[in-house]
């Protein structure tokens, strides 16, 4: 191997390492941004939900994370638009969940 080939290999490897470092930094920044958004959402939810309602929402998050995320987004939007005058109680959250939940389908099997 000549000196030129060795220098070219070193240059390529250095460029590859720099690219990987840039990708890792971008991923780290994205994770930090997501963590900030989650903490902001949690702060808003603490302000607009009573403890019982917050506990119910956390329980739903364990079983249906996508649905809970949609409910959280709805609550944050209501809070940011100023349409919430007081904290949401557990009963009010139940009603909101009932409205947002998809309609259940009933199946009946008849024997002949």
C-alpha positions in Angstrom: 0.0 0.0 0.0 1.3 3.4 -0.9 1.3 6.5 1.2 -1.4 8.0 -1.0 -3.7 5.1 -0.5 -3.1 5.0 3.2 -3.8 8.8 3.5 -7.0 8.3 1.4 -8.1 5.5 3.7 -7.4 7.6 6.8 -9.3 10.5 5.3 -12.3 8.3 4.5 -12.3 6.8 7.9 -12.1 10.2 9.6 -15.0 11.5 7.4 -17.0 8.4 8.4 -16.3 8.9 12.1 -17.3 12.5 11.9 -20.6 11.6 10.1 -21.4 9.0 12.8 -20.7 11.6 15.5 -22.9 14.1 13.8 -25.7 11.5 13.6 -25.4 10.6 17.2 -25.5 14.3 18.2 -28.7 14.8 16.1 -30.3 11.8 17.8 -29.3 13.1 21.2 -30.8 16.5 20.4 -34.0 14.9 19.2 -34.3 12.8 22.4 -33.7 15.9 24.5 -36.4 17.8 22.6 -38.9 14.9 23.1 -38.1 14.8 26.8 -38.7 18.6 27.1 -42.0 18.2 25.3 -43.1 15.4 27.6 -42.2 17.4 30.7 -44.1 20.4 29.4 -47.2 18.2 28.7 -46.9 16.7 32.2 -46.7 20.2 33.8 -49.8 21.3 31.9 -51.7 18.2 32.8 -50.8 18.7 36.5 -52.2 22.2 36.3 -55.5 21.2 34.6 -56.3 17.8 36.1 -57.2 17.0 39.7 -55.2 14.1 41.3 -58.0 11.5 40.7 -58.3 12.4 37.0 -54.5 12.4 36.6 -54.4 8.9 38.2 -57.1 7.7 35.8 -55.2 9.0 32.8 -52.0 7.4 33.9 -53.8 4.1 34.3 -55.2 4.4 30.8 -51.7 5.2 29.5 -50.5 1.8 30.8 -53.2 -0.1 28.9 -53.8 2.1 25.8 -50.8 4.4 25.3 -52.0 5.7 21.9 -55.5 6.6 23.2 -54.0 8.2 26.3 -51.7 10.3 24.2 -54.6 11.5 22.1 -56.5 12.5 25.3 -53.4 14.3 26.6 -53.1 16.2 23.4 -56.7 17.2 23.5 -56.4 18.4 27.1 -53.3 20.4 26.3 -55.0 22.0 23.4 -58.0 22.9 25.5 -55.7 24.4 28.2 -53.6 26.4 25.7 -56.6 27.8 24.0 -58.0 29.0 27.4 -61.2 27.0 27.2 -60.6 25.4 30.6 -61.7 27.7 33.5 -61.0 25.2 36.3 -59.4 21.8 37.0 -61.0 18.8 35.4 -62.5 16.3 37.8 -62.5 12.6 37.5 -66.1 12.6 36.4 -65.4 15.2 33.7 -62.5 13.2 32.5 -64.7 10.0 32.3 -67.2 11.9 30.2 -64.4 13.2 27.9 -63.0 9.7 27.6 -66.5 8.4 26.7 -66.8 11.0 24.0 -63.3 10.3 22.5 -63.5 6.5 22.8 -64.2 4.7 19.5 -67.6 3.2 19.3 -67.7 -0.5 20.3 -69.0 -3.0 17.8 -71.4 -5.6 19.0 -71.2 -9.0 17.4 -74.0 -11.6 17.8 -73.8 -15.1 16.6 -77.0 -16.9 15.9 -77.2 -20.7 15.5 -79.5 -22.3 13.0 
